[in-house]
Amino acid sequence: MAGRAVTQRLGKLIEANVKVVNMTGNDLIDGMRQHHTPMTDYGVHMVRRLLESGLGPSEITWSQVLLTAGAMVANQAQVFTQTLDYYLSEEGMVHLPEINRLAKLNTPEADDKILHYSMEGILLSGTFGSYREATMSTTVDDGGRQIAVKPGDKVFVSFVGAARDPDIFPLPDTVRRDRPLESYIHYGEGPHACLGKEASRMSITAMMKVVGASGQPEEHLVPKAS
């Protein structure tokens, strides 16, 4: 019951903010905000786009923003721990000194590089997949096995296997900071793309900075033998 009460209060606050965005012009709402940050800018722009799609403030609040935020808590925890899992591994630990250096710079350029480190960690250590329903007949090469797929069949798409496809990800077992951000597939694509993709990228970069800037990360995060 306590959780429901807190959620109701949070929902009312979010809905009030959505209504403000809905009732005011871009210049006015931008002028009212005291702190311009990438996250606040993203939130306002996202609400505007949802309003433009025809959704009302109540529907945006309760069926879009709150549900996405709730789902992101568990997802972000999973994604971040899997990213750390890679960089605490023997092959990933070599990158920690550079992550530490970049985190302490605290510049947009350094943050962009940390974002790429984060995306590479997810690519190399993430465990994701998605079910899709086939709309046409085709044959899929599944690790050397030819699988006939018919319309209506449920197909599980492994992002783990896709992330190791050298035709899409050259040197798939190596951290590469030069991969285009749009090449990463763990946020989905097209109509199935994650609503909070940009917010997720910002938050995982922020968490990576906090951990990365804490002295020598390998000293703080690797358990010491008792």
C-alpha positions in Angstrom: 0.0 0.0 0.0 2.8 2.4 0.8 4.3 1.9 -2.6 1.0 2.6 -4.3 0.6 5.8 -2.3 4.0 7.0 -3.3 3.4 6.1 -6.9 0.1 8.0 -6.9 1.8 11.1 -5.5 4.6 10.8 -8.1 2.1 10.4 -10.9 0.3 13.6 -9.9 3.5 15.5 -9.9 4.4 14.2 -13.3 1.0 14.9 -14.7 1.1 18.5 -13.4 4.4 18.9 -15.3 3.0 17.4 -18.4 0.0 19.8 -18.2 2.4 22.8 -17.9 4.3 21.7 -21.0 0.9 21.2 -22.8 -0.4 24.7 -21.8 2.7 26.8 -22.4 4.8 27.7 -25.4 8.3 26.4 -25.9 9.9 29.7 -25.1 7.9 30.1 -21.9 8.5 26.7 -20.5 12.2 26.8 -21.4 12.5 30.2 -19.6 10.8 28.8 -16.5 13.4 26.0 -16.0 16.2 27.1 -13.8 18.6 24.2 -14.6 19.1 23.2 -18.2 20.6 19.7 -18.3 20.5 17.0 -21.0 18.1 15.0 -18.8 15.6 17.8 -18.3 15.8 18.9 -21.9 15.2 15.3 -23.0 12.2 15.0 -20.7 10.5 18.1 -22.0 11.1 17.3 -25.6 9.8 13.7 -25.1 6.6 15.0 -23.6 6.1 17.5 -26.5 6.5 14.7 -29.0 4.0 12.5 -27.1 1.5 15.5 -27.0 2.0 16.0 -30.7 1.0 12.3 -31.3 -2.4 13.0 -29.9 -2.0 11.6 -26.3 -3.4 13.6 -23.4 -1.5 14.6 -20.2 -3.2 11.8 -18.2 -2.4 9.1 -20.7 1.2 10.3 -21.2 1.7 10.2 -17.4 0.1 6.9 -16.5 0.6 4.8 -19.6 3.9 6.1 -20.9 6.2 8.0 -18.4 5.5 6.1 -15.2 5.5 2.7 -16.8 8.7 3.4 -18.7 10.4 4.8 -15.5 9.3 1.7 -13.5 10.6 -0.7 -16.1 13.9 1.2 -16.4 14.8 0.7 -12.7 15.3 -3.0 -13.1 16.6 -2.8 -16.6 19.2 -0.2 -15.7 20.4 -2.2 -12.8 20.8 -5.2 -15.0 22.5 -3.3 -17.8 24.9 -1.5 -15.5 25.9 -4.6 -13.5 26.5 -6.5 -16.7 28.7 -3.6 -18.0 30.7 -3.7 -14.8 30.9 -7.4 -15.0 32.8 -7.1 -18.3 35.1 -4.3 -17.2 36.0 -6.3 -14.0 36.9 -9.4 -16.1 40.4 -10.1 -17.0 40.0 -8.9 -20.6 38.0 -5.9 -19.6 40.0 -4.6 -16.7 42.7 -3.2 -19.0 40.3 -0.4 -19.9 39.7 0.8 -16.3 42.6 3.3 -16.1 41.4 5.1 -19.2 37.8 5.1 -17.9 39.1 6.5 -14.6 41.0 9.3 -16.5 38.0 10.2 -18.6 35.6 10.2 -15.6 37.8 12.8 -13.9 37.9 15.1 -16.9 34.1 15.7 -16.7 33.8 17.2 -20.2 31.2 16.4 -22.9 33.9 14.9 -25.0 35.0 12.6 -22.2 31.4 11.7 -21.4 30.8 10.6 -25.0 33.8 8.3 -24.8 32.5 6.8 -21.5 29.1 6.3 -23.2 30.8 4.3 -25.9 32.7 2.3 -23.3 29.3 1.6 -21.6 27.7 0.5 -24.9 30.7 -1.8 -25.6 30.3 -3.4 -22.1 26.7 -4.1 -22.8 27.5 -5.5 -26.2 30.2 -7.8 -24.8 28.5 -8.9 -21.6 24.7 -8.2 -22.0 22.2 -11.0 -22.0 19.3 -9.8 -24.1 16.8 -11.2 -26.5 13.4 -10.6 -27.9 10.4 -12.6 -29.2 8.9 -11.7 -32.5 6.1 -13.1 -34.6 7.0 -14.0 -38.2 4.9 -12.3 -40.9 6.4 -14.1 -43.9 7.9 -17.5 -44.8 11.7 -17.6 -44.7 14.7 -19.8 -43.8 17.0 -18.7 -41.0 20.6 -19.9 -40.6 20.8 -20.6 -36.9 24.4 -21.4 -36.3 24.6 -23.7 -39.3 21.1 -25.2 -38.9 18.6 -24.2 -41.5 15.3 -23.3 -39.7 12.1 -22.9 -41.8 10.0 -20.1 -40.4 6.3 -19.7 -41.3 3.9 -16.7 -40.8 2.6 -16.7 -37.3 5.7 -18.6 -35.8 7.1 -17.2 -32.6 10.9 -16.5 -33.1 13.3 -15.8 -30.3 16.0 -13.4 -31.5 19.2 -13.6 -29.4 21.0 -10.3 -29.1 23.9 -12.1 -27.6 24.5 -14.0 -30.9 23.7 -11.0 -33.0 26.3 -9.0 -31.1 29.0 -11.5 -32.1 28.2 -11.2 -35.9 31.4 -9.9 -37.4 29.6 -8.7 -40.5 27.7 -6.2 -38.3 30.2 -5.7 -35.5 33.8 -5.9 -36.8 36.1 -7.4 -34.1 33.1 -8.4 -32.0 35.2 -9.5 -29.0 37.1 -6.3 -28.8 36.2 -3.0 -27.2 35.9 -0.4 -29.9 34.9 3.2 -29.1 34.4 4.1 -32.8 31.3 2.0 -33.3 28.3 4.2 -34.4 25.8 4.5 -31.5 23.0 3.5 -33.9 24.6 0.1 -34.4 23.9 -1.1 -30.9 20.7 -3.2 -30.9 19.9 -3.7 -27.2 17.4 -0.8 -27.1 15.3 -2.3 -29.9 14.6 -0.9 -33.3 11.7 0.8 -35.2 8.3 0.6 -33.4 9.8 -1.6 -30.7 12.5 0.9 -29.8 12.8 1.7 -26.1 11.0 4.9 -25.2 13.7 5.8 -22.7 16.7 5.0 -24.8 18.3 8.4 -24.6 17.5 8.7 -20.8 19.0 5.2 -20.3 22.2 6.2 -22.1 22.6 9.3 -20.0 22.0 7.5 -16.7 24.4 4.6 -17.5 27.0 7.2 -18.5 26.5 9.0 -15.2 26.8 5.8 -13.2 29.9 4.8 -15.1 31.5 8.2 -14.3 30.8 7.8 -10.6 32.3 4.4 -10.4 35.1 5.2 -12.8 36.2 8.3 -11.0 36.5 6.6 -7.6 40.3 6.3 -7.4 41.5 3.2 -9.2 38.3 1.4 -9.9 39.9 -2.1 -9.9 41.0 -1.5 -6.4 37.6 -0.5 -5.1 35.5 -3.1 -7.0 37.5 -6.3 -7.1 36.9 -8.3 -3.9 40.0 -8.9 -1.9 40.8 -12.4 -0.7 40.1 -12.8 3.0 
